[in-house]
Amino acid sequence: LGSVANFVGTHVWNIQEASPEESAEIDHNIMWRPGQTEKSERTWTPRLIVVEMQENFGTLKLGGYQYDQQTVASAKESLPWDGSVNVVEAEKVPLSPFLQSLSAPESHQQAVEHYAPVKDNDVRWWSDYLKTSYHPRTCHAVWSSCVANDANTFSSGQDMWDEAHKTIDVMDSVHRFVEECDQLQGFQVLSDVDTLWGGYSAKLIAEIADEFPRTAIDFSAFSQNNQGPASESALNQALSLANMSSLCSRYVPFYEPLPSHRFPQLNLCNNGLFRSTAVMAAAIETSSLAFRSRKHNWAMHWEHSFLSSSGTRP
């Protein structure tokens, strides 16, 4: 939920995408779901819901690339209208070099040793380095018209939930993904909390906690450096913690690493989110190994109980 969270999440899914599907150590069925297209082609997509402002999806197709193959021409033919149709298309945004290499013909991909490297200057949105294919139920776009007066506060995020709920039903997608699970362990939520997304997340977490009262909720709260007025950012973070910590089995604040932070073998000298969020993604990916390991076979709430000395949930 939010841009920083999706920068982090993209790194997490790319890491898992690079892992062998039939791993002897990691059970990928916990975080991924098998599927099939209308052409009986096998698919492998994350059990994931993404909510983001519409303009921040970049070149990502909201309906996914594996399932929805409808073109403009076929859409015109399916219209119940015999008159003329005037099609107005927005100018296509060019793909990043990395995504261009992913969409290259297979013969070309076999001729090169690796994909085009992701360069800092090439990353405009988190989708510019997304290798994973998403399910059509995954992406939910919130339009800027849902935000009153361009406010960036906790309360405006709660209002955005109420307004956006008129056109997108995030909980419907939650229910449909849950119905596919043989044994629901919990929800792993990544969200910005120093902006209006803290208020939006509070509404969502309250809904999840109400409908799944004995299910673990692992909440990662992200804050970006120099994100608006310091007092407003601090208030948003405080309100997010106050409203959600009691509903979550684990609430972990994450702060964007600064170039001054010393990480051996890492270069964080640029001001973009691409590198700094990779550090946070590595922490989240590592912490989730406990409940994805075939060897230990821990449930998510066992891990949370082990780390918390006095938790009331689950």
Number of C-alpha atoms within 10 A of each C-alpha: 23 22 20 23 26 23 24 25 26 22 25 21 22 14 16 17 18 10 12 11 14 10 11 10 13 20 18 20 15 17 15 17 17 11 13 12 11 10 7 8 10 11 15 19 19 20 20 21 19 19 22 18 15 14 12 17 22 15 18 19 14 18 16 16 13 18 17 14 11 8 8 10 9 10 9 14 11 8 9 7 9 7 6 7 10 7 9 6 7 6 6 7 9 10 17 21 18 19 20 13 18 16 12 11 9 10 8 10 14 9 8 10 7 10 14 14 12 15 12 13 10 14 17 17 20 23 21 22 23 20 17 18 17 25 23 18 19 20 22 23 17 21 15 14 11 19 19 13 9 11 12 20 22 27 17 22 26 21 19 23 23 14 17 21 14 9 12 15 11 19 15 11 18 17 12 11 17 16 11 11 13 8 9 16 19 18 21 16 20 22 25 27 35 28 28 26 29 32 29 27 28 25 19 18 21 16 13 19 17 11 12 14 14 14 19 26 27 21 22 19 24 26 21 20 12 8 11 13 8 12 9 16 22 16 16 26 24 15 19 24 18 12 17 22 17 13 23 24 25 23 18 13 13 16 13 17 19 14 14 8 10 11 11 6 6 12 12 19 11 13 11 13 21 24 21 24 25 20 17 22 21 14 12 17 16 10 12 15 17 18 20 20 18 15 12 11 14 15 16 24 21 16 17 19 17 10 11 13 8 8 14 11 18 18
